[in-house]
């Protein structure tokens, strides 16, 4: 189990802007990893009502179950590691792990893990690396019939981080385009 605070700022990118950033940071194919997120909620959207996000994420080498809950500045991420085999089994059955800290947090919020169902999936090709301002991620994502590009900057301090994010956008001449969370984009695509 791992818990950490996530403070991030993000913007949508055009394909041209995305490729300009790839060139600026000299990113080759080896810099990228593929991850697939499988999102969950109850039939009556209890997680969405509470502004929670719940996913199983798989990569080529690992898998994890993560619950994101809002806090004053950012999100609290609570993560249970999964084996690739257990993740595949959970995804196939469209369930989450009934034990662990994520299940405990859900029950404490009045949500029974066995009431959750898979609601969407999203695949991302991500390059993530540290820069002076924080941890930068460049994402290319596919969900349903949609395909988009996004820049995320994860920081430790909300005010300085927001200023650094906007300075970065100015440096690259990228206008700020609000980016909905990936779970929201994936679920809206299915509607």
C-alpha positions as CSV (number, residue, x, y, z in Angstrom):
1,X,0.0,0.0,0.0
2,X,1.2,3.5,-0.9
3,X,-0.4,6.8,-0.2
4,X,0.8,10.1,-1.7
5,X,-0.6,13.5,-2.4
6,X,-0.9,14.4,-6.1
7,X,-0.8,18.0,-7.1
8,X,-0.9,18.4,-10.9
9,X,-1.7,20.9,-13.6
10,X,-2.6,19.9,-17.1
11,X,-3.6,21.2,-20.4
12,X,-4.8,19.6,-23.7
13,X,-2.4,19.8,-26.6
14,X,-2.8,19.9,-30.3
15,X,-1.0,17.1,-32.2
16,X,1.5,19.8,-33.5
17,X,2.2,21.1,-30.0
18,X,2.7,17.6,-28.8
19,X,5.3,16.8,-31.5
20,X,7.0,20.1,-30.8
21,X,7.4,19.2,-27.1
22,X,8.7,15.7,-28.1
23,X,11.3,17.4,-30.3
24,X,12.2,20.0,-27.6
25,X,12.8,17.3,-25.0
26,X,14.4,15.0,-27.6
27,X,12.2,12.0,-26.7
28,X,12.6,8.8,-28.5
29,X,10.2,5.8,-28.5
30,X,12.2,4.3,-25.7
31,X,11.1,7.2,-23.4
32,X,7.5,6.0,-23.6
33,X,5.5,3.3,-21.8
34,X,2.0,2.1,-22.5
35,X,-0.5,2.0,-19.7
36,X,-4.1,1.1,-19.7
37,X,-6.5,2.4,-17.1
38,X,-9.7,0.5,-16.3
39,X,-12.2,2.8,-14.4
40,X,-14.8,1.7,-11.9
41,X,-17.9,3.2,-10.3
42,X,-21.3,2.0,-8.9
43,X,-24.4,1.8,-11.0
44,X,-25.7,4.9,-9.3
45,X,-22.4,6.8,-9.6
46,X,-21.4,7.0,-5.9
47,X,-17.8,7.6,-6.7
48,X,-18.5,10.4,-9.1
49,X,-20.8,12.0,-6.6
50,X,-17.9,12.1,-4.1
51,X,-15.4,13.2,-6.8
52,X,-13.5,10.0,-6.3
53,X,-11.6,8.2,-9.1
54,X,-10.9,4.5,-9.1
55,X,-8.8,2.5,-11.6
56,X,-6.8,-0.5,-12.2
57,X,-3.7,0.5,-14.2
58,X,-1.7,-2.0,-16.1
59,X,1.7,-1.6,-17.8
60,X,4.0,-4.0,-19.5
61,X,5.7,-4.8,-16.1
62,X,3.2,-4.1,-13.3
63,X,-0.4,-3.4,-12.2
64,X,-2.0,-1.5,-9.4
65,X,-5.4,-0.5,-8.0
66,X,-5.6,3.2,-7.2
67,X,-8.3,5.3,-5.5
68,X,-8.0,9.1,-5.9
69,X,-9.9,11.2,-3.3
70,X,-10.0,15.0,-3.1
71,X,-8.1,16.9,-0.4
72,X,-7.5,20.6,0.1
73,X,-4.7,20.9,-2.5
74,X,-4.8,18.1,-5.0
75,X,-5.8,14.4,-4.6
76,X,-4.8,11.7,-2.1
77,X,-3.8,8.6,-4.1
78,X,-4.2,5.3,-2.3
79,X,-2.7,2.4,-4.1
80,X,-2.6,-1.4,-3.7
81,X,-0.1,-3.2,-5.9
82,X,-1.5,-6.0,-8.0
83,X,0.2,-8.9,-9.8
84,X,-0.3,-8.9,-13.5
85,X,-2.3,-12.2,-13.1
86,X,-4.6,-10.8,-10.4
87,X,-5.1,-7.6,-12.4
88,X,-6.0,-9.6,-15.5
89,X,-8.5,-11.7,-13.5
90,X,-10.1,-8.6,-11.9
91,X,-10.4,-6.8,-15.3
92,X,-11.9,-9.9,-16.9
93,X,-14.5,-10.1,-14.1
94,X,-14.9,-6.3,-14.1
95,X,-14.3,-6.2,-10.3
96,X,-11.8,-4.7,-8.0
97,X,-9.8,-6.2,-5.2
98,X,-12.1,-6.9,-2.2
99,X,-9.3,-6.6,0.3
100,X,-6.5,-4.1,0.9
101,X,-6.4,-0.4,1.8
102,X,-8.4,0.8,-1.2
103,X,-11.3,-1.5,-0.3
104,X,-11.0,-0.2,3.3
105,X,-11.1,3.4,2.2
106,X,-14.1,2.7,0.0
107,X,-16.0,1.0,2.8
108,X,-15.2,3.9,5.1
109,X,-16.8,6.2,2.5
110,X,-19.9,4.0,2.5
111,X,-19.1,2.2,-0.8
112,X,-19.0,-1.6,-0.9
113,X,-16.3,-2.8,-3.3
114,X,-18.6,-5.6,-4.6
115,X,-21.0,-2.9,-5.9
116,X,-18.4,-1.5,-8.3
117,X,-18.4,-2.2,-12.0
118,X,-16.1,-1.3,-14.8
119,X,-17.3,1.8,-16.6
120,X,-14.6,2.7,-19.1
121,X,-11.0,2.1,-20.3
122,X,-8.4,4.4,-21.6
123,X,-5.0,3.5,-23.1
124,X,-2.1,6.0,-22.8
125,X,1.4,6.3,-24.4
126,X,3.3,8.3,-21.7
127,X,6.7,9.8,-21.4
128,X,7.4,11.0,-17.8
129,X,10.5,12.7,-16.6
130,X,11.7,15.3,-14.1
131,X,12.3,18.9,-15.1
132,X,13.2,21.8,-12.9
133,X,9.6,22.7,-12.3
134,X,8.4,19.2,-11.3
135,X,7.5,15.9,-13.0
136,X,6.5,16.4,-16.6
137,X,4.3,13.9,-18.5
138,X,3.4,14.0,-22.2
139,X,0.5,11.7,-22.9
140,X,-1.2,10.4,-26.1
141,X,-4.4,8.7,-25.2
142,X,-7.1,6.6,-26.9
143,X,-10.6,5.9,-25.6
144,X,-13.6,4.9,-27.5
145,X,-13.4,6.8,-30.8
146,X,-11.3,9.6,-29.2
147,X,-7.6,10.3,-29.5
148,X,-6.0,13.2,-27.7
149,X,-2.8,14.8,-26.4
150,X,-2.1,16.2,-23.0
151,X,0.7,17.8,-20.9
152,X,0.8,17.3,-17.1
153,X,3.1,18.9,-14.6
154,X,3.1,17.2,-11.2
155,X,4.4,19.5,-8.4
156,X,5.0,19.5,-4.6
157,X,3.6,22.9,-3.9
158,X,0.2,24.2,-5.3
159,X,0.9,27.9,-5.7
160,X,4.5,27.8,-7.0
161,X,3.5,24.8,-9.0
162,X,0.7,26.6,-10.8
163,X,3.0,29.6,-11.6
164,X,5.6,27.2,-12.9
165,X,3.0,25.4,-15.0
166,X,1.8,28.7,-16.6
167,X,5.4,29.8,-17.2
168,X,6.1,26.5,-19.0
169,X,3.0,27.0,-21.2
170,X,4.3,30.6,-22.1
171,X,7.8,29.2,-22.8
172,X,6.3,26.8,-25.4
173,X,3.6,29.2,-26.7
174,X,0.9,26.7,-25.7
175,X,-2.4,28.2,-24.7
176,X,-4.1,26.8,-21.6
177,X,-6.9,24.4,-22.5
178,X,-8.6,22.9,-19.5
179,X,-8.1,19.1,-19.4
180,X,-10.8,17.0,-17.8
181,X,-9.5,14.0,-15.9
182,X,-8.9,11.0,-18.0
183,X,-11.7,9.1,-16.2
184,X,-14.2,11.8,-17.1
185,X,-13.1,11.9,-20.7
186,X,-13.3,8.1,-21.0
187,X,-16.8,8.0,-19.4
188,X,-18.2,10.9,-21.4
189,X,-17.0,9.1,-24.6
190,X,-19.1,6.1,-23.7
191,X,-22.3,8.1,-23.0
